[in-house]
Amino acid sequence: AAVLTNLVVFAKVLYGWGMFYMDVAEYGWAYLFLSTVLYFLWVDVWAYVSHRALHLPFLYKSVHKVHHTWKQTTAFVGLAL
């Protein structure tokens, strides 16, 4: 998944796909701040919704149950989705 994500990002930068910009003056500081905040909010909402979906009975038993068997409270437990 990480390789695919990097390929998409590189393609967006190299071929001009997406909405990347390198000059803050192009859109302004307010846009930079707001888009950064909205991006992190979107990531949090997506993580919450996908985690809640994994608690649906047919996904929980077959996919997600192992996530709740971990007892250690480390950052790596979050990867055991």
Contacts in CASP RR format, 6 or more apart in sequence:
PFRMAT RR
TARGET T0000
AUTHOR 0000-0000-0000
METHOD contacts of the structure
MODEL  1
AAVLTNLVVFAKVLYGWGMFYMDVAEYGWAYLFLSTVLYFLWVDVWAYVS
HRALHLPFLYKSVHKVHHTWKQTTAFVGLAL
11 17 0 8 1.000
12 18 0 8 1.000
12 20 0 8 1.000
13 20 0 8 1.000
21 27 0 8 1.000
24 32 0 8 1.000
51 81 0 8 1.000
53 59 0 8 1.000
54 60 0 8 1.000
54 63 0 8 1.000
54 64 0 8 1.000
54 67 0 8 1.000
54 81 0 8 1.000
55 64 0 8 1.000
64 81 0 8 1.000
66 80 0 8 1.000
67 77 0 8 1.000
67 78 0 8 1.000
67 80 0 8 1.000
67 81 0 8 1.000
70 77 0 8 1.000
70 80 0 8 1.000
END
